[in-house]
Amino acid sequence: METTKPKNPWQRLEHIRIVQAEEKIAISKDGVTVDLYMEVVNENIQLLNRAVVGRILGKRLPYFVLSSEIKRQWGRFGEYQLSTVGQDCFVCIFSSLEARDVVLCGGPCFVGGNIVGLDRWTPQFSPDSLDGLSSPVWICLPDLPL
């Protein structure tokens, strides 16, 4: 896969996606070789299966605000690791699948007054895309006959 140089020197290059699983593969371009050990890649995939990815839909927030809000809302579900990836995007890896599922099914998530779109992590996740992210929104419709 060929990556293009960014127009802005401060912009990051695209991530190289892994599309096939072999015991050991090498990706090279311009004489630089990156060896991937699939055992380590598979361990990381298993770790990320317990992860939730989220995107803050609204104003940009500092990390300490995100971290304190996530701790307040999700800390009761056990240990977790929180990392930012990309602009207004984060990954939260839980200690169990059950904790991840409770967070995903727990209703709308707000951080700093902004709604947060959530989804399970998949290998197709991209911090530049909103594909797959959702957030339940509860609305009140007074006097609506059921």
BELNORRA-V632512 format. One record per pair of residues at least 24 apart in sequence whose ideal C-beta (glycine too) atoms are under 10 Angstrom apart, sorted by the first residue. I is the first residue (numbers start at 1). J is the second residue. D is the distance in Angstrom with one decimal. If there is no record, write none. Layout:
<<I	J	D> <I	J	D>>
//
This chain:
<<1	27	7.8> <1	29	8.9> <2	29	7.1> <3	29	7.8> <12	86	8.7> <12	127	9.9> <14	126	9.4> <14	128	8.9> <15	85	9.8> <15	86	9.9> <15	126	7.9> <15	127	8.7> <15	128	9.5> <17	123	7.7> <17	124	8.3> <17	126	8.9> <18	45	9.3> <18	123	7.4> <19	123	8.9> <21	45	9.4> <41	123	9.9> <45	121	9.1> <45	122	9.8> <45	123	6.9> <47	81	9.0> <47	93	6.2> <47	121	9.5> <48	91	7.6> <48	93	6.7> <48	120	9.2> <48	121	4.7> <48	122	8.7> <48	123	8.3> <48	125	8.6> <49	93	9.3> <49	97	7.2> <49	100	8.4> <49	120	7.9> <49	121	7.2> <49	122	9.2> <50	80	8.9> <50	81	9.7> <50	92	9.4> <50	93	5.7> <50	94	4.9> <50	95	7.2> <50	96	6.6> <50	97	5.7> <50	98	9.4> <50	99	7.7> <50	100	5.3> <50	101	9.7> <50	120	9.1> <50	121	8.4> <51	80	9.1> <51	81	8.6> <51	83	9.4> <51	90	10.0> <51	91	5.3> <51	92	6.5> <51	93	4.5> <51	94	7.2> <51	100	7.0> <51	119	9.8> <51	120	7.2> <51	121	3.9> <51	122	9.6> <51	125	8.9> <52	80	8.9> <52	82	10.0> <52	90	8.7> <52	91	7.4> <52	92	4.9> <52	93	8.2> <52	94	7.2> <52	99	9.3> <52	100	5.7> <52	101	9.5> <52	103	5.7> <52	104	6.3> <52	109	9.4> <52	116	9.7> <52	118	5.6> <52	119	7.2> <52	120	6.6> <52	121	7.0> <53	85	7.8> <53	86	9.9> <53	89	7.0> <53	90	7.3> <53	91	5.3> <53	92	8.0> <53	117	8.9> <53	118	7.2> <53	119	5.6> <53	120	7.5> <53	121	5.1> <53	122	8.5> <53	125	5.5> <53	126	9.6> <53	127	8.2> <53	132	8.4> <53	133	7.5> <54	82	9.8> <54	85	9.9> <54	88	9.1> <54	89	7.0> <54	90	5.3> <54	91	7.9> <54	92	7.0> <54	103	9.5> <54	109	7.2> <54	111	8.3> <54	116	4.9> <54	117	6.4> <54	118	4.9> <54	119	7.8> <54	133	7.4> <54	135	8.9> <55	85	9.9> <55	86	8.4> <55	87	8.9> <55	88	5.8> <55	89	4.9> <55	90	7.9> <55	114	9.9> <55	115	9.7> <55	116	6.9> <55	117	4.9> <55	118	8.4> <55	119	8.9> <55	127	8.0> <55	129	9.1> <55	130	6.5> <55	133	5.5> <55	135	9.5> <56	87	9.4> <56	88	4.5> <56	89	7.7> <56	90	7.8> <56	109	9.6> <56	110	9.5> <56	111	5.9> <56	112	7.7> <56	114	5.0> <56	115	8.1> <56	116	5.6> <56	117	8.3> <57	88	7.9> <57	110	10.0> <57	111	9.8> <57	114	6.1> <57	115	5.1> <57	116	6.9> <57	117	5.8> <57	130	8.5> <57	133	8.5> <57	135	7.7> <58	88	8.3> <58	110	9.2> <58	111	8.7> <58	112	7.8> <58	113	7.2> <58	114	3.2> <58	115	6.8> <58	116	8.9> <59	88	8.9> <59	112	7.6> <59	113	8.2> <59	114	6.3> <60	87	7.4> <60	88	5.8> <60	112	9.6> <60	114	9.1> <61	88	7.8> <61	111	6.5> <61	112	4.7> <61	113	9.2> <61	114	7.0> <62	112	9.0> <63	90	8.9> <65	111	7.2> <65	112	5.1> <65	114	9.9> <66	90	6.4> <66	92	9.8> <66	111	5.8> <66	112	7.6> <66	114	9.9> <66	116	9.2> <67	111	9.8> <68	111	9.4> <68	112	9.5> <69	109	9.1> <69	110	8.1> <69	111	4.4> <69	112	6.4> <69	113	9.9> <69	114	9.8> <69	116	9.1> <70	103	9.6> <70	109	9.0> <70	111	7.2> <70	116	9.3> <72	111	9.7> <73	103	8.4> <73	106	8.6> <73	109	7.0> <73	110	8.6> <73	111	8.1> <73	116	9.7> <74	99	7.8> <74	100	9.8> <74	102	8.8> <74	103	5.7> <74	106	8.8> <74	109	8.8> <76	102	9.4> <77	101	9.8> <77	102	5.9> <77	103	6.5> <77	106	9.1> <78	102	9.9> <84	127	9.1> <85	125	8.7> <85	126	9.6> <85	127	4.8> <86	126	8.3> <86	127	2.7> <86	128	6.4> <86	129	9.6> <87	127	7.3> <87	128	8.4> <88	114	8.7> <88	116	9.5> <88	127	8.8> <89	117	9.5> <89	125	9.3> <89	126	9.2> <89	127	4.3> <89	128	8.5> <89	129	9.6> <89	130	9.8> <89	133	9.3> <90	116	8.7> <90	118	10.0> <90	127	9.1> <91	121	6.5> <91	125	8.3> <91	127	9.0> <92	118	9.1> <92	121	9.3> <93	121	8.2> <104	134	9.3> <104	136	9.8> <105	136	8.8> <106	136	8.9> <107	135	9.0> <107	136	5.9> <107	137	9.3> <107	138	6.8> <108	135	5.5> <108	136	5.4> <108	137	5.7> <108	138	6.3> <109	135	6.3> <109	136	9.0> <110	135	8.9>>
//
